[in-house]
Amino acid sequence: MTDTFPPGDSDHPATLDILARARPDRLKQHAEILLEEMGEITVIANRTGLVMVPMRDTVQNVDFHLGEVLVSEAHIVDEAGNVGYGMVTGRDLERAMAMAVIDLRIAAFGQDTATATLLAEEKAHLAAVDEERMRQVEATRVEMETF
């Protein structure tokens, strides 16, 4: 096992963002592999629910809630007390659990080579998807002049 960074790394929020947006089939497949290597885990929560989407009104500089979004959440712990967490949009408890398994693995041992590769590939894929979306948005931009 090769650790890419130590447990509790400061890149944890970025890692969770990549995992939450990763392609579901790749995420689930990787989690299945990791589960075979892990010991007993306890499921603390595995549920769907609604979370509020916060926004900021930049004119009045106040926060407000835009609405609610359906999420699936998984919260697990291993025998050593390491915690894994996953939350994804929509109703996909397997995907949330897969995310939590990968997060738990990173919390317990750091990133192994296969996990680091998965994260790098998914990060590149997400960047390409975001870039394509921005190209599509840019194509609809209208320039207006004020007289």
C-alpha positions, 0 to 999 in steps of 0.5 A, spaced: 500 500 500 502 506 498 499 512 501 499 518 497 497 523 503 496 522 510 489 521 514 486 527 515 489 531 509 487 538 508 484 536 501 479 532 504 473 537 502 476 537 495 476 529 495 469 529 498 467 533 492 470 529 487 467 523 490 460 526 490 460 528 483 464 521 480 461 517 475 456 512 479 459 506 476 466 507 477 465 509 484 461 503 486 466 498 483 472 501 487 468 501 493 466 493 492 474 492 491 475 496 497 470 492 501 473 486 500 480 488 504 476 492 510 474 489 516 467 490 519 464 496 519 458 499 522 452 503 518 450 509 523 446 512 517 444 510 510 438 514 508 435 519 504 432 526 506 432 533 504 437 539 505 436 546 504 440 549 499 443 556 501 444 562 497 447 569 498 443 575 495 449 579 493 445 586 493 443 585 500 448 581 502 444 576 506 443 569 506 437 565 504 434 558 502 433 557 495 429 551 496 430 543 498 434 538 494 433 530 495 440 527 497 442 520 499 446 520 505 451 514 508 455 514 515 459 509 517 465 507 522 470 501 522 472 497 528 478 502 530 473 508 530 475 511 523 469 515 520 466 515 513 461 519 510 458 520 503 452 524 501 450 525 493 444 528 490 438 524 488 435 517 491 442 513 490 443 509 497 448 505 494 452 511 491 452 514 498 455 508 501 460 507 496 462 514 497 462 513 505 466 506 504 472 510 500 472 516 505 473 511 510 478 507 507 482 514 506 481 516 513 483 509 516 489 508 511 490 514 507 490 514 499 492 507 496 494 508 489 488 505 486 484 510 490 489 516 488 488 514 480 480 514 481 480 521 484 485 523 479 481 520 473 474 523 476 477 530 477 479 530 470 473 528 467 469 533 471 473 538 469 472 536 462 464 536 463 464 543 467 468 546 461 463 543 456 458 546 460 461 553 460 462 552 453 454 551 452 453 557 456 457 561 453 454 560 446 448 563 449 451 569 451 448 576 449 452 582 449 447 588 450 449 595 449 446 601 453 445 607 450 
